[in-house]
């Protein structure tokens, strides 16, 4: 009988194979494989993330590796959804390698450069007022390619309602002007504009 640790290792192996698949299909195998991790997003919002810094090392003298994470609590999604997240994070890695600034607002807002990278590497992109061009789906061509990669693959995942991961509700929300950075707080979700910049303020994650 396979134990939980073996299932976890199997999940890492699957994600590594998925990375290799997309890297070959859309980046010609040119991206250097990062350390792929499965970690929990304590805010229970991000399905994955890419860490630009070389945070993994064998020794202090050796050059490090960047990190690509797929969130532990979202590994129970359909395989195509996980494939979308992986391809999204490869787009961030491509931007990092080529010294392109594809995000702003502390990495939360995906700009038009990210959209261009994603759309030329297997994704369709739509804009969200809070996080920019980050609403992604596999393009029809990418979906067809992925169908040849894998059937539904059941991965071990982490329950977000256990061990303090459950999202805590807040009585206030913080809104920030994307131009001047002025912030205000509200006790409910509102549409609010900065009078100085005449710009719609966005809700901080």
C-alpha positions as CSV (number, residue, x, y, z in Angstrom):
1,X,0.0,0.0,0.0
2,X,1.4,3.4,-1.0
3,X,1.8,5.7,2.0
4,X,1.3,9.5,2.1
5,X,5.0,10.3,1.7
6,X,5.2,8.2,-1.4
7,X,2.1,9.9,-2.8
8,X,3.7,13.3,-2.1
9,X,6.8,12.3,-4.0
10,X,4.6,11.0,-6.8
11,X,2.9,14.4,-7.0
12,X,6.3,16.2,-7.2
13,X,7.4,13.8,-9.9
14,X,4.2,14.5,-11.8
15,X,4.7,18.2,-11.6
16,X,8.2,17.9,-12.7
17,X,7.1,15.9,-15.8
18,X,4.5,18.5,-16.5
19,X,7.1,21.3,-16.3
20,X,9.3,19.4,-18.7
21,X,6.4,18.9,-21.1
22,X,5.4,22.6,-21.3
23,X,9.0,23.7,-21.4
24,X,9.7,21.5,-24.4
25,X,6.4,22.4,-26.2
26,X,6.4,26.2,-25.7
27,X,10.0,27.2,-24.8
28,X,12.0,24.7,-26.8
29,X,13.4,23.2,-23.6
30,X,15.4,26.4,-23.0
31,X,14.3,27.2,-19.5
32,X,16.4,25.7,-16.7
33,X,14.2,23.5,-14.5
34,X,13.7,25.2,-11.1
35,X,13.2,23.6,-7.8
36,X,9.5,22.6,-7.9
37,X,7.8,22.7,-4.6
38,X,4.3,22.0,-3.1
39,X,3.6,24.5,-0.4
40,X,0.4,25.9,1.2
41,X,-0.8,29.4,0.4
42,X,-2.0,30.5,3.9
43,X,-4.3,33.1,2.3
44,X,-5.9,30.2,0.3
45,X,-5.9,32.3,-2.9
46,X,-2.9,31.6,-5.1
47,X,-2.8,28.4,-7.1
48,X,0.9,28.8,-7.6
49,X,3.8,31.2,-7.7
50,X,7.3,31.7,-9.1
51,X,10.2,33.0,-6.9
52,X,12.6,35.1,-8.9
53,X,15.5,34.9,-6.4
54,X,18.0,32.0,-6.3
55,X,16.7,30.7,-3.0
56,X,17.8,27.0,-3.2
57,X,21.5,26.2,-2.7
58,X,23.7,23.1,-2.3
59,X,26.3,25.2,-0.5
60,X,27.1,28.8,0.2
61,X,29.7,28.7,-2.6
62,X,27.3,27.3,-5.3
63,X,24.9,29.3,-7.5
64,X,21.4,28.9,-6.4
65,X,18.1,27.9,-8.1
66,X,14.8,29.7,-8.5
67,X,11.6,28.1,-7.2
68,X,8.3,27.3,-8.8
69,X,5.5,26.3,-6.4
70,X,2.1,24.7,-6.9
71,X,-0.2,25.4,-3.9
72,X,-0.8,22.3,-1.8
73,X,-4.5,23.0,-1.3
74,X,-5.3,23.2,-5.0
75,X,-3.8,19.9,-6.2
76,X,-7.3,18.3,-6.1
77,X,-8.3,20.4,-9.1
78,X,-8.8,18.9,-12.6
79,X,-5.5,18.1,-14.3
80,X,-6.1,20.7,-17.0
81,X,-6.4,23.4,-14.3
82,X,-3.1,22.4,-12.7
83,X,-1.5,22.4,-16.2
84,X,-2.8,26.0,-16.7
85,X,-1.1,27.0,-13.4
86,X,2.2,25.4,-14.4
87,X,2.2,27.2,-17.8
88,X,1.3,30.5,-16.0
89,X,4.4,30.1,-13.8
90,X,6.6,29.2,-16.7
91,X,5.6,32.5,-18.3
92,X,6.9,34.3,-15.1
93,X,10.1,32.3,-15.3
94,X,10.6,33.3,-19.0
95,X,10.1,37.0,-18.0
96,X,12.6,36.6,-15.2
97,X,15.3,34.9,-17.4
98,X,14.9,37.7,-20.0
99,X,14.9,40.5,-17.4
100,X,11.3,41.6,-18.2
101,X,9.2,43.2,-15.6
102,X,5.9,41.4,-16.1
103,X,4.3,42.3,-12.7
104,X,3.9,45.4,-10.5
105,X,2.3,46.2,-7.1
106,X,4.7,43.8,-5.3
107,X,4.2,41.1,-7.9
108,X,0.4,41.0,-7.6
109,X,-0.6,42.9,-10.8
110,X,0.1,41.2,-14.1
111,X,0.8,43.7,-16.8
112,X,0.4,43.7,-20.6
113,X,3.9,42.3,-21.0
114,X,2.9,39.2,-19.0
115,X,-0.2,38.9,-21.2
116,X,1.9,39.0,-24.4
117,X,4.2,36.3,-23.0
118,X,1.4,34.1,-21.9
119,X,-0.6,34.5,-25.1
120,X,2.4,33.4,-27.2
121,X,3.1,30.4,-25.0
122,X,-0.1,28.4,-24.8
123,X,-2.5,30.5,-22.8
124,X,-5.5,32.8,-23.4
125,X,-5.6,35.8,-21.0
126,X,-8.3,38.1,-19.7
127,X,-8.0,41.1,-17.5
128,X,-9.1,41.4,-13.9
129,X,-9.4,44.9,-12.3
130,X,-7.5,43.8,-9.2
131,X,-4.7,41.6,-10.5
132,X,-4.4,42.6,-14.1
133,X,-3.9,40.2,-17.1
134,X,-3.9,37.1,-14.9
135,X,-7.1,35.2,-15.7
136,X,-5.6,32.5,-17.8
137,X,-6.9,29.3,-19.6
138,X,-5.1,26.8,-21.9
139,X,-5.4,27.9,-25.5
140,X,-7.3,25.4,-27.7
141,X,-3.9,24.3,-29.2
142,X,-2.4,23.8,-25.7
143,X,-5.5,21.9,-24.5
144,X,-5.1,19.5,-27.4
145,X,-1.4,19.1,-26.6
146,X,-2.1,18.4,-23.0
147,X,-4.7,15.7,-23.9
148,X,-1.8,13.7,-25.2
149,X,0.3,14.2,-22.0
150,X,-1.9,12.8,-19.3
151,X,-5.3,11.6,-18.3
152,X,-6.8,12.8,-15.0
153,X,-4.1,12.3,-12.4
154,X,-5.2,12.1,-8.8
155,X,-2.7,14.0,-6.6
156,X,-2.4,14.2,-2.8
157,X,-3.4,17.6,-1.6
158,X,-3.6,19.5,1.7
159,X,-6.9,20.3,3.4
160,X,-7.0,24.2,3.8
161,X,-9.3,23.9,6.8
162,X,-6.7,22.1,8.9
163,X,-3.7,23.4,10.9
164,X,-4.5,27.2,10.8
165,X,-4.8,27.5,7.0
166,X,-8.5,28.5,7.0
167,X,-8.9,32.1,5.7
168,X,-9.7,34.5,8.5
169,X,-12.4,37.1,7.8
170,X,-11.6,40.7,8.3
171,X,-14.0,43.5,9.1
172,X,-12.1,46.0,6.9
173,X,-10.7,46.2,3.4
174,X,-7.8,48.3,2.2
175,X,-8.1,50.1,-1.1
176,X,-5.0,51.6,-2.8
177,X,-4.6,54.1,-5.7
178,X,-2.4,52.5,-8.4
179,X,-1.0,55.9,-9.3
180,X,-0.1,57.7,-6.1
181,X,-0.4,54.9,-3.6
182,X,-2.9,56.7,-1.3
183,X,-4.9,54.1,0.7
184,X,-8.2,54.1,2.5
185,X,-10.1,51.4,4.4
186,X,-13.8,50.4,4.1
187,X,-15.9,48.0,6.1
188,X,-17.5,46.5,3.0
189,X,-16.6,46.0,-0.7
190,X,-17.0,49.3,-2.6
191,X,-16.0,51.0,-5.8
192,X,-13.9,54.0,-4.9
193,X,-11.8,56.5,-6.9
194,X,-8.8,58.6,-6.0
195,X,-9.9,62.2,-6.5
196,X,-6.4,63.4,-7.1
197,X,-5.6,60.9,-9.9
198,X,-9.1,60.1,-11.1
199,X,-8.2,56.4,-11.0
200,X,-10.2,53.5,-9.6
201,X,-8.6,52.2,-6.5
202,X,-8.0,48.5,-6.1
203,X,-8.5,46.2,-3.1
204,X,-5.3,45.0,-1.5
205,X,-5.1,41.2,-1.4
